[in-house]
């Protein structure tokens, strides 16, 4: 039997892994599993320690699972094309298998890999993965890409369910690595130039499947059967917490979809719209992936190109205050401190924090996008970019620029008793719920009684939302009029 290489990338799992299953089946289990570290993407200025630690955790779990089956994860560093060509030559591999990735960088990298391997007579075979429908496969009746989510979802939903095949089991056994094959080692944070992480998040396929099972358990009071009604309540653990696992492929979209459909079959009829609301989130991932595929310019600029010329004020001081969670608006600061503490942020909080940066502080959305991408465990190019452009009003299906979140009313609506703010902004913990989202409005006598002083105990608001709102609208309006030929 031939020896094949499986190149792991964003598919760090053994079950339902199309490329790995094909490589193992065609080689009788003689597969060399390899992961190639790209230090350019792991430098401290590119990725925060918690994000890199989560990758390390996921790789370690993958290595342990491979060792249980008689193999081990081979770790290489540097240029993928050179590393794969060298590994294939050293062990006479007949082909390299991998699952497709859809970012502009990944597509360019994979084309280079295929060319280099092809010049050496080694086929590079790629397989569909990550989402439920590949970016080129769902178009309008006119043959153009979708740019609005709702009509996309109407077509996506039946096709996604129809596309589900029987799950591919993890290979029961794999051949030992060939003699002389140096499997290298998974580097530590310190070796990659990062400081230690106080509370690392458990990564890997086992953790991902356990979290999926917990979320889709119908007895879970904050699980999928209650998703639509609880998802925006910031203090509740009512979201799936699967985004980081999906980003690295520790679990895949079809497995999540299958679990949701199985839950729906067993749930009471009233739970159906709750579950369907979460299925829509899987569709959003595919939607933003196909936007990036068809419109790669969004990587660097606005989908609606007329907004590339907005004259952002871009105050470094205000940006730093936002990054550090000291804007004086409690719900914004709680969101940014959750990101600092957990390397994750509730989706509603992401929208609030993003809107505040762009439309209150008048800072380029790309500054915030880059900050989120560096710090979030689930920092995914397509979804992070799509979410930021939605909040900024520059993207597809975007929030209109004149709809601007009021950070005070957003806090009152989605954190009514202030539990989320108290958890992440402890200096506000003693404030009554009536003032937790607007501490500057607290009567002086009550503030003195509580030992609270705005500007000292907690920052005063860095801007006046009421004053900034018309300034933001004017900024967009002027830009739109100046570029009206592009509208």
Helices and strands as residue ranges (DSSP letters): E 4-8, H 18-27, E 31-37, H 39-42, H 49-68, E 74-77, H 80-91, E 95-99, H 104-119, E 123-127, G 135-137, H 149-163, G 190-192, H 205-215, G 224-226, H 227-230, H 243-248, H 253-266, G 269-271, H 272-294, G 296-299, G 305-309, H 316-324, H 330-342, H 347-355, I 356-360, H 365-375, H 381-392, H 407-414, H 419-424, G 426-428, G 439-441, H 444-450, H 465-482, G 484-486
